[in-house]
Amino acid sequence: MRLIPHNKPTLGREEEEAALRVLRSDQLSQGSEVELFENEFCDYLGLPHGSAVALSNGTSSLFMALKILNAEEKKILFPGYVCSALRHAVSMANGVENTVDVEPNSPNLNMNTIKQNSPDISIIPHMYGIPIQIDADDTLVIEDCCQALGAKVKNKMVGLQGDAGIFSFYVTKLMTSGGQGGMFVSKNQEYVDAVRDYREFDLRNDSKKRFNFKMTDLQAAIGRVQLKKLPYFLKRREEIFQYYKKSGLDLLDIDDELRRILEPVRYRAILKTKNPRKLVSSLESVGVKSIIPTEDWELLGPWKSLPNALKFSHETISIPIHPSLTKEHLDIILSGLVIK
């Protein structure tokens, strides 16, 4: 039985040709492809050219955002229901961790929680592609868009609401730049210039500390192709999401009244269930890989302070939704959701 993977990058001849073009050019490290990728990414978000910096991955992009916002010894707020990379980046930046719970019916933060905690810097993720309207005037904001590239708030792309936005092009994300990659964006040119300066670590005539967080031209060439395909990827994911819903699946989604201001992307198809492990096993029995997206032991903080996050951990699974899935695949997935 051939396994239907939970994640799979959608790659084709165009990515192969782009990679081959760079390989034949002998310019494999950071060069013109990276700059073109940065500017095309700005075009996609609606930012002026020069407002984005391509980096090695999403974690380094978050670290750079924390670094240029002077996070050292500052109170950094972020939800406990997230990837551990947030904790790692905060630790690398010598920030003081302040993890908080998510909303009862949403994997995202509540703005009142931020106000109640009075952090210096808030990292606000758009979990699973579900965007959040950010209203946090009393804190510096890093908008974590690693799972939400293409989502919109009031018809504007996510990544533009805070002081900085970060994106990931890891192989499981909405698009990839060859397996790894990240992007830092900001409407504040001083922040962008500071990140770019930090990335350019070599052959400098000063003693300022920097680090090699560069993306290669090989990665950027693949990323440029994937960015052009992103509208199709998002459309196909939406089609799959709606197919699941029409088949009766209880998927995590935004409330109807929020649709006038929020436009999600379907990074994950999160199924609500009281029997997550049984469903994971049932799907595996028909050749489908599914996951519990965040296990309880992965929560960043004590369980007693994260009751809503704990509930999500115990009552959700993530099923495949990548664009490569066919109708035959989807029907196999649906057949595995019947516990025998």
N, C-alpha and C positions, 0 to 999 in steps of 0.2 A: 504494500500500500504506500503510495507516494504522499508524503505529508504536505498539507496546505499550510505554508508558514504564516505565523502571526504578522511578521513584517517582511517586506521584500521591496528593494528599490526597483523602480521602473526605468530600465535602461535600454537603449537601442543603438542603431547604427550611427546616429548623430553624435552620441557621446564617444563612441569608438573613433569616429573620424576626428573629433576635436582633440582627443587624447593623442592620436597618431600625429596630428598636425604639430602639436607641441613637442612630442618626442623627436620628430624630424627636424625641428627648429634648433635643437641643442640648448634652448633656453627653458630649463625645467624649473628653476627656482623662481622666486617672486620677480615678476616683470610686467610687461604690458598687459598680459591677460588678466592679472590681478586688478590692475587699474580699470580696465574695461568692465570687469565684473562689478567692482565697486560702483562705478557710474551707472551701470544698467540696473543695479539694485536700487540706487537712488531714484532712478526713473520709475521703477515699479512702486516705490513708496510715495512718490511725489515730493522728493527732496531735491535741493540743488546738488549738482555734481560736487564731489569733494566732501559730502556729509557722511560718508560711510568708510569704515576701515575693515578690510578683510583680515581675519585672524585664524589661528590654527584650529580652534574649536569654540563651542558655545561657552565652555567653562572659562577659557582664557578671555573671552569677550566680557563675561561677567566680572572676572577679576579686574580687568582693565577699567570697567565702569566704576567699580568700587575704589580702585586706586586713584582715578582722577577726581573722584568726589571726596577724597581724603577720609577714607573709612577707618583708618587706624584708630583704635580705642573708642570708636563711635558705636552707638547702639544701632544695630542693623536688624530690622524686622523682616521676617519672611514666614510663609506658612509651613507648618510641620508636615503637610501632605504634599511633598515635592520630591524631586530627584535629589540625591545626596550631594550632587555637584554644587548646589547652592551653599550648603554647609562648608564644603571644601574651599570654595572661593572666598567666603567670608573669613575662614580661618587663615588662608594665605594672605589676605589683606589686613590681618590683625584686627578685625572688627569684633565687636561684642555681640554675640548671637542672641536674638530675641525671637523664638519661634512661637507662633500663635495658631489657633484653630481656624478652619475654613467654615463656610456657611453650612447650615443643616442640609440644604437641598442643592448645593452647588459646591464644586471642588475649588472655588475661588475664594479670595479674601472678601471680607466685608469692610467697607471704608470706615465704619465706626470703630472697628477693632484697631485700625491704625491710629485714629484720633485718641482712643483710650490709652494707648501705649506710648505715645509721644516719642517715636524713634527719630534718630538723626537721618537715617536713610531707610527707605522701604524698597524691598525687592518684590514686585507684584507680577506673578505669573498669570498667563491666560491658559489655564489648565485644559488639556485635551482639545485645544482649539476653540474653547468657549471664551469669548472676549469679555472683559469687564470694563465698565466706565470708571475712570480713575478721577477721584475728587479728593486730593490729599495735598492741600496747599502748605501745610505746616511741616512737611518732610521732603527731603530730596527723594526722587523716585527713579528707580531703575525698572523699566518695563521688560519683563522676561517674556519674549515672544518665541521662544525656542519650539513651542508646540503650536504656534498660531500664525505663522506667516500667511498673509492674505486675508486674515479676519479683519473686520471693520467695526469701528464705533462711530456712530453718526456719519457714516459714509466715508470715514477717514481710516486709512490703514493703521493697524496697531503698530506700536513702536514710536509714535509721535506724541504721546500724551505726557510723557515724563521728561526728566532731564536727560535720560539716555535710554536707548533700546538695544536689546541684544537678541541675536538669532543663532540657531544651530543648523548645520547641514550634515549632521551625523547620518549614517546610512539608514536609520529607521525613521528619520524625520520626513516632513512633507516634500522635501527635495534634498538632494545630496550633492556635495562637491567632491565626489570620489571617495566617500567613506567618512571623512572628517571635514571640519571647517566651521567657521563662525563669522559673524559680522557685528560690528559695533556701529550704531548710528546715533546722531544727535543733531538737534537744531542749533545747538551752541557750538560755534566753530572753534572756540578755544578748547573745548573738551575733545573734539575730533582731532585737532592738531596735537594735543597732548598725547592721545592714544597712538597716533601715527609716529610721533617722536619716540615714544617708548618702544614701539615695534622695531624701529630702525636702529638696532643696537650696535652695529658694526661700523668701524672706520669713522668714529666721532672724535672731535677735538676737545672734548670735555670729559669729566669723570662722573657724570650723571649715571645712576644705575638704570639699566634698561634690560630687556629680555627678548629672546627670539621667539615671538609668537606668530611668525609669518605663515601665510598660506603660499603654496607653490603655484606656478603657472599651470601645471598639469591639473591640479585641483580646480583652479579658477575656470579653466576651459570647460571642464565637465559641468561646473556650477552654472556657467553662462547658458549652456544648452538646457539644463534642467530648469532654469529660471524662465526660459521661453516656453517650456512645457507646463509650467506650474498652473496656469489657468485650466488646462485640460485635467491635470491631476486633481485639482480641487473640485472640478465639475464631476469627475468620475467618482470621487469619494462621496460627494453629495448624493449621487444616484444610488450608490450602494447603501448609504445610510437610510435613504427613503425606502429602498427595497426591503431592508430589514424591518423598518417601522410598519410598512404596509403588511408585512408578514406577521405582525402582532408582537414584535419584540419591544420590551420596555427599556428604551435606551435613554441614557442621560442626555438632556437637551436643555436649551433655554426656555423660559416661560414665554407663552404667546405674546404677553403684553410687552416683553422686552424686544421683540423682533423689529419694532419700528426704529430702534436705535442700535441694535447689535446684530452683526452678521457673522455667525461662527464659521469655522472651517472644520472638517471632520478628520482631525488627526487620529482620534480613537473612536471606536464604537464601544461605548461602555454600557454593558448590560447589567441592569439591576436584578439581583437574585438573592434569595435567602440560602441558596446552596451552591456557593461558588466552586468549591472543590469538586463536588459531584459533577457540575457542568463541565469543568475543565477535563475531568476524566472521561465524561461522555463524549466530548468533542474529540479527544485523543483517540477514542475507540473507532471513530470514522475517519481518522487521518487528518485531524485539524489541530493546529497548535493555537492555544489561547493562554492568557495569563491573568493572574490577579495583579492589576497594574501597580499597586503599592501595597505590599504586605504589611501587617501590623508591626513587624520587627524593623521595618524600614522607616517608620515614622520618625521625624526629627523632633523629639521631645517626649516627655512622660505622657503616657496614655491618659492619665486623669485630666490633663490640661488640653487634650485633643479629642474630645468625645465624638465630634462630627467626623473628623478624619478617620478615627477608629471604625466608625460605622461604614464609611466608604470602603475601608480595607476589608471588612468582613462581609460586605454585601454587593460587591461588584466584580465582574470579570471584563476583560477586553478581548473582543473577537476580531478576526482579520477584516481590514477595510482598505487595503492597499489597492491602487488602480489596476494592478495586473489580474485581479480576480475576474473570472468569467461567471456567467449565470449558473453554469454547472457547479462551479466552486461554491457559489452562494447557497445553492440548494443543498449541497452536501453539508455545509456549515449549519444550515437550519435543521437538517435531519439529526445532527449531533446534539441539538439543544433540547431534545426530548429525552428526559431521564427515564431509563428503562428499569 
